[in-house]
Amino acid sequence: MTLQGGPRPRLPFKAALRAYWPWLSGLVVCSGVIFLVPGAAAHFQWIAALFLVSALAAAWPWLRKDAPYTFWVFACGLWLCLGLVFPALGALLQWLFVRLR
């Protein structure tokens, strides 16, 4: 039982994921830029700023105390998995473009 103005209960993980999935899209965009855009490593300051903004956006539902901590753990796992998927996708695209020439 909470008093008015007291802390709100957090959403369950599945409900939080359904409600706040757009907040995770920044991680996908950031990973895509880092791993798929040629020459992105030359602009470290911009990439670092993009990463910090996307990480803050992904953490925002947890920081606002609406989503459980598992939402943030899922966001971190998503970031790590995208670090494996996008380089493989980039290598596949590069192989296809070289093969089709």
C-alpha positions as CSV (number, residue, x, y, z in Angstrom):
1,M,0.0,0.0,0.0
2,T,1.5,3.4,-1.0
3,L,0.5,6.8,0.1
4,Q,-0.3,9.5,-2.4
5,G,3.1,11.0,-3.4
6,G,4.9,7.9,-2.2
7,P,7.0,5.7,-4.5
8,R,5.2,4.0,-7.4
9,P,5.7,0.3,-8.0
10,R,7.9,-0.5,-10.9
11,L,6.4,-2.3,-13.9
12,P,7.2,-6.0,-14.5
13,F,9.9,-6.6,-17.0
14,K,7.6,-7.7,-19.9
15,A,5.3,-4.7,-19.4
16,A,8.3,-2.3,-19.2
17,L,9.8,-3.8,-22.3
18,R,6.4,-3.3,-24.1
19,A,6.1,0.2,-22.9
20,Y,9.7,1.4,-23.2
21,W,11.1,-0.4,-26.2
22,P,11.5,2.9,-28.2
23,W,14.1,4.0,-25.6
24,L,16.3,1.1,-26.7
25,S,16.4,2.2,-30.3
26,G,19.2,4.6,-29.7
27,L,21.5,1.7,-28.8
28,V,20.6,0.0,-32.2
29,V,21.3,3.3,-34.1
30,C,24.6,3.9,-32.2
31,S,25.8,0.3,-32.8
32,G,24.9,0.6,-36.5
33,V,26.9,3.9,-36.8
34,I,29.9,2.5,-35.0
35,F,30.1,-0.8,-36.8
36,L,28.6,-0.1,-40.3
37,V,29.6,3.5,-41.1
38,P,33.1,3.5,-42.6
39,G,35.4,6.0,-41.0
40,A,33.3,6.4,-37.9
41,A,36.2,5.6,-35.7
42,A,38.0,8.8,-36.9
43,H,35.3,10.8,-35.1
44,F,35.7,9.5,-31.6
45,Q,34.1,12.5,-29.8
46,W,30.9,12.2,-31.9
47,I,30.7,8.5,-31.3
48,A,31.3,8.9,-27.6
49,A,28.6,11.5,-27.4
50,L,26.2,9.3,-29.4
51,F,26.9,6.4,-27.1
52,L,26.4,8.4,-23.9
53,V,23.1,9.8,-25.2
54,S,21.9,6.4,-26.3
55,A,23.0,4.8,-23.0
56,L,21.2,7.5,-21.0
57,A,18.1,7.1,-23.1
58,A,18.1,3.3,-22.5
59,A,18.6,3.8,-18.8
60,W,16.0,6.5,-18.5
61,P,13.0,4.2,-17.7
62,W,15.0,2.6,-14.9
63,L,16.3,5.9,-13.6
64,R,12.8,7.3,-13.5
65,K,11.9,4.2,-11.4
66,D,9.3,3.0,-13.9
67,A,11.1,-0.1,-15.2
68,P,12.9,-2.8,-13.2
69,Y,16.7,-3.2,-13.1
70,T,16.3,-6.1,-15.4
71,F,15.3,-3.6,-18.1
72,W,18.7,-2.0,-17.8
73,V,20.5,-5.4,-17.8
74,F,18.6,-6.3,-21.0
75,A,19.7,-3.0,-22.5
76,C,23.4,-3.8,-21.7
77,G,22.9,-7.3,-23.1
78,L,21.4,-5.8,-26.2
79,W,24.4,-3.5,-26.6
80,L,26.8,-6.4,-26.3
81,C,24.9,-8.6,-28.7
82,L,24.7,-5.8,-31.3
83,G,28.5,-5.6,-31.0
84,L,28.6,-9.1,-32.4
85,V,25.7,-8.9,-34.9
86,F,26.6,-5.7,-36.7
87,P,30.3,-6.5,-37.4
88,A,29.1,-9.9,-38.9
89,L,26.4,-8.0,-40.9
90,G,29.0,-5.5,-42.1
91,A,31.4,-8.3,-43.2
92,L,28.5,-10.0,-45.0
93,L,27.5,-6.8,-46.8
94,Q,31.1,-6.1,-47.8
95,W,31.5,-9.6,-49.1
96,L,28.3,-9.3,-51.1
97,F,29.3,-6.0,-52.6
98,V,32.8,-7.3,-53.6
99,R,31.2,-10.5,-54.9
100,L,28.6,-8.7,-57.1
101,R,31.2,-6.4,-58.8
